[in-house]
Amino acid sequence: VQPQQMSNSSSIRHFLLLALADTRQLQLLHFCLLLGISLAALLGNGLIISAVACGHHLHTPMFFFLLNLALSDLGSICTTVPKAMHNSLWDTRDISYTGCSAQLFFFAFFISAELSLLTIMCYDRYVSICKPLHYGTLLGSRACAHMAAAAWASAFLNALLHTANTFSLPLCHGNALGQFFCEIPQILKLSCSKSYLRELGLLAVSACLAFGCFVFIVFSYVQIFRAVLRIPSEQGRHKAFSTCLPHLAVLSLFLSTGIFAYLKPPSMSSPSLDLALSVLYSVVPPALNPLIYSLRNQELKAAVWRLMTGCFQKH
């Protein structure tokens, strides 16, 4: 399909997404792979949400934020993968103008929420290890609810601002996107000269906020490691560190894939590498996060097992 050459974004009815593969066999293979990954993500995150919601002994700040993280993971994978699977199965590249704007909004919303929640979870670990006597007051049920609400509200506002601003730009360079889902940098490439500077300013503000979260996380973990090393018993040090390990692993996966995808040097850029990286940061983390958390957390593992065996016994 030839990309449409447009002078105005109002005349664009649809966008053309990047095809995951050229041959029919590879398209079907990609469909099967995406189906497997999305089912794993749905099962893993669904089990965590159900286990935390149903297990009263898991009604603690750490598991409350983990439930919110699982919701954001579910949302992000359900935003990008179904359309990619549909396009691979039916050998098409089309996405409607409305569908593209909705996809961009929800992806920005869930990714922003994920970063905010990972930052809050870092604060939870910091208070738990560095200020254990104040844990109940600093992270009471009301404080946790306020922090979670602030994370979702700020993510909503951020996504709304970016989506409204991006889709208000005049688009002059066709309608073909170099990505398998709609994201801001790809829309900006279609915009007219100079018209995208306002959105770049908004992106810079968001990048500064994200960097602020990163600095807070690094500072918190420096304090956590210092506190852990002061614990006299080896068993105590191991127990304290093991509560941080899943969060560190999830955080590293989220940040490393995202940073490398967006900040890699242009000389390394190629369509196949860009596509692989975009799958790595948008599809893989939501599927792996439940596994990372449940492998290291005995309480969560036991709660998931009870939930599964209870369901099987009923049937």
C-alpha positions in Angstrom: 0.0 0.0 0.0 1.5 3.3 -1.0 1.7 5.9 1.9 -0.6 8.8 1.4 1.0 12.2 0.8 -0.9 14.7 2.9 -0.9 18.4 3.4 -3.1 18.3 6.4 -3.6 15.8 9.2 -7.4 16.3 9.1 -7.4 14.4 5.7 -5.6 11.3 7.2 -8.1 8.6 7.9 -5.6 5.9 8.8 -1.9 5.2 9.4 0.3 2.4 8.1 2.1 0.5 10.9 5.5 -1.2 10.3 5.0 -4.9 9.3 6.6 -7.4 11.7 7.7 -9.6 8.7 7.6 -9.7 4.9 6.7 -13.4 4.3 3.5 -15.1 5.3 5.2 -17.8 7.2 7.1 -15.3 9.4 3.9 -13.3 9.9 2.2 -16.4 11.3 5.2 -17.2 13.4 5.2 -13.6 14.9 1.5 -14.0 15.6 2.1 -17.3 17.5 5.0 -15.7 19.5 3.0 -12.6 20.4 0.0 -14.8 21.3 2.2 -16.9 23.6 3.8 -13.8 25.3 0.5 -12.0 25.8 -1.1 -15.2 27.3 1.8 -15.5 29.7 1.5 -11.8 30.6 -2.3 -12.1 31.1 -2.0 -15.3 33.2 0.9 -14.1 35.3 -0.4 -10.6 36.0 -4.0 -11.9 36.4 -2.8 -14.4 39.1 -0.9 -11.7 41.0 -3.9 -9.4 41.0 -6.2 -12.2 42.1 -3.8 -13.5 44.8 -3.3 -10.1 46.3 -7.0 -9.1 46.1 -8.1 -12.4 47.7 -5.3 -13.0 50.2 -5.9 -10.9 53.3 -2.4 -11.5 54.6 -1.1 -9.8 51.4 -2.9 -6.6 52.1 0.4 -4.8 52.8 1.9 -1.7 51.1 4.4 -3.8 49.1 1.7 -6.1 47.6 -0.8 -3.2 47.1 1.8 -1.5 44.9 2.6 -4.8 43.2 -1.1 -5.2 42.3 -1.1 -1.7 40.8 2.1 -2.6 38.8 0.4 -5.8 37.5 -2.5 -3.6 36.3 -0.2 -1.3 34.5 1.6 -4.3 32.9 -1.7 -5.8 31.8 -2.8 -2.4 30.3 0.4 -1.8 28.4 0.5 -5.2 26.7 -3.2 -5.1 25.9 -2.6 -1.7 24.2 0.1 -2.7 21.7 -0.1 -6.5 21.1 -3.7 -7.2 20.0 -3.4 -4.9 17.0 0.0 -6.3 16.0 -1.4 -9.8 16.2 -4.4 -8.8 14.1 -2.1 -7.2 11.5 0.2 -10.3 11.4 -2.7 -12.7 11.1 -4.6 -10.8 8.4 -1.5 -9.4 6.5 -2.4 -5.8 6.9 -0.7 -2.6 8.2 -3.7 -0.3 8.7 -4.7 1.4 12.0 -7.4 4.0 12.0 -6.6 7.7 13.0 -8.8 7.3 16.2 -7.3 3.9 16.9 -3.7 5.3 16.6 -4.5 8.2 18.9 -6.1 5.8 21.5 -3.1 3.5 21.3 -0.6 6.3 21.8 -2.6 7.7 24.8 -3.0 4.3 26.6 0.7 3.3 25.9 1.9 6.6 27.3 -0.5 6.3 30.2 0.5 2.8 31.3 4.3 3.4 30.8 4.1 6.6 32.8 2.1 4.8 35.6 4.7 2.0 35.6 7.6 4.3 36.2 5.7 6.2 39.0 4.8 2.9 40.6 8.3 1.5 40.4 9.5 4.7 42.1 6.9 4.4 44.9 7.9 0.7 45.4 11.5 1.9 45.8 10.3 4.3 48.5 8.5 1.4 50.2 11.7 -0.7 50.2 13.6 2.3 51.6 11.2 2.9 54.5 11.0 -0.8 55.2 14.8 -1.2 55.6 16.0 2.2 56.6 13.1 3.4 58.8 11.3 0.2 59.9 10.0 1.9 63.1 8.2 4.5 61.0 6.8 2.1 58.4 3.3 2.0 59.8 3.0 5.8 59.9 4.8 6.7 56.6 3.1 3.9 54.6 -0.4 3.6 56.2 -3.4 2.6 54.1 -4.4 6.2 53.4 -0.9 7.2 52.4 -0.6 4.2 50.1 -4.0 5.0 48.4 -2.9 8.6 47.9 0.4 7.6 46.4 -1.2 5.1 44.0 -3.9 7.7 43.1 -1.2 10.3 42.4 0.8 7.9 40.2 -2.3 7.1 38.1 -3.5 10.7 37.9 -0.1 12.1 36.9 0.2 9.3 34.2 -3.3 10.2 32.9 -2.4 13.9 32.7 0.9 13.2 31.1 -0.6 10.9 28.4 -3.5 13.3 27.8 -1.1 16.3 27.2 1.2 14.3 24.9 -1.7 12.8 22.9 -3.6 16.1 22.4 -0.4 17.9 21.5 0.9 15.3 19.1 -2.3 14.9 17.2 -2.8 18.7 16.9 0.3 18.8 14.7 -0.1 19.2 11.0 1.2 16.0 9.3 2.8 16.5 5.9 5.0 13.5 5.4 2.6 10.7 4.6 1.0 8.3 7.0 3.6 5.4 7.2 5.0 4.8 10.7 8.3 3.1 11.3 6.9 1.2 14.3 4.5 -1.7 14.9 2.4 0.5 17.2 1.7 4.2 17.4 4.2 6.2 19.5 5.1 9.8 19.8 8.5 9.9 18.0 7.0 8.2 14.9 4.1 10.7 14.6 6.6 13.6 15.0 8.5 12.3 12.0 5.4 12.9 9.9 4.9 16.4 11.1 5.7 19.6 9.2 9.0 21.4 9.9 9.2 23.4 13.1 5.6 22.4 14.1 6.9 19.6 16.4 9.0 21.9 18.6 6.2 22.3 21.2 5.9 18.5 21.6 9.7 18.2 21.9 9.5 20.7 24.8 6.8 18.6 26.5 8.9 15.5 25.9 11.9 17.2 27.5 9.8 18.0 30.6 8.7 14.4 30.8 12.3 13.3 30.4 13.4 15.6 33.2 10.6 14.1 35.5 11.7 10.6 34.5 15.3 11.5 35.3 14.2 12.8 38.7 12.6 9.4 39.4 15.8 7.7 38.4 17.9 9.9 40.7 15.5 9.3 43.6 15.7 5.5 42.9 19.5 5.5 42.8 19.7 7.7 46.0 17.3 5.4 47.8 19.2 2.2 46.9 22.5 3.7 48.0 20.8 4.3 51.4 19.3 0.8 51.4 22.6 -0.9 50.6 24.3 1.1 53.4 21.6 0.1 55.9 21.8 -3.6 54.8 25.6 -3.7 55.2 25.2 -2.5 58.8 23.0 -5.4 59.7 25.1 -7.6 62.0 23.8 -11.1 61.0 24.4 -12.6 57.6 20.9 -14.1 57.6 19.4 -10.6 58.3 21.4 -9.1 55.5 20.3 -11.8 53.1 16.6 -11.4 54.1 16.7 -7.6 53.7 18.4 -7.8 50.3 16.1 -10.5 49.0 13.1 -8.2 49.4 14.8 -5.7 47.1 16.1 -8.1 44.5 12.8 -8.6 42.5 12.2 -4.8 42.5 15.8 -4.2 41.3 15.4 -6.8 38.5 12.1 -5.4 37.2 13.4 -1.9 37.4 16.6 -2.8 35.5 14.6 -4.6 32.8 12.2 -1.6 32.4 14.9 1.1 32.4 17.6 -0.6 30.4 15.3 -1.6 27.5 13.6 1.8 27.4 16.8 3.8 27.6 18.6 1.7 25.0 15.6 1.9 22.6 15.3 5.7 22.8 18.8 6.9 23.6 21.0 4.6 21.4 23.3 6.4 18.9 21.9 6.9 15.4 24.8 4.9 13.9 23.3 1.8 15.6 19.9 2.4 14.2 18.4 -0.1 11.7 14.8 -1.1 11.0 15.3 -4.7 12.3 17.2 -3.6 15.5 14.6 -0.8 16.2 11.8 -3.4 15.8 13.5 -5.9 18.1 14.2 -3.2 20.8 10.6 -1.9 20.6 9.3 -5.5 21.2 11.9 -5.9 24.0 10.7 -2.8 26.0 7.0 -2.8 25.2 6.1 -6.6 25.2 8.7 -8.5 27.2 8.7 -6.7 30.6 4.9 -7.1 31.3 5.3 -10.9 30.6 8.5 -11.3 32.7 7.6 -9.1 35.7 5.1 -11.6 37.4 7.7 -14.3 37.0 10.5 -12.2 38.6 8.3 -11.2 41.6 6.8 -14.7 42.2 10.1 -16.6 41.9 11.7 -14.6 44.8 8.7 -14.0 47.0 7.6 -17.0 49.0 4.5 -15.4 50.4 3.3 -14.5 46.9 4.2 -17.9 45.5 2.2 -19.6 48.3 -0.8 -17.3 47.7 -0.8 -18.0 43.9 -0.5 -21.7 44.6 -3.4 -21.6 47.1 -5.5 -19.7 44.5 -4.7 -22.1 41.7 -5.3 -25.3 43.8 -8.5 -23.7 45.2 -9.8 -23.1 41.6 -9.0 -26.7 40.5 -10.7 -28.2 43.6 -13.9 -26.2 42.9 -13.9 -27.6 39.3 
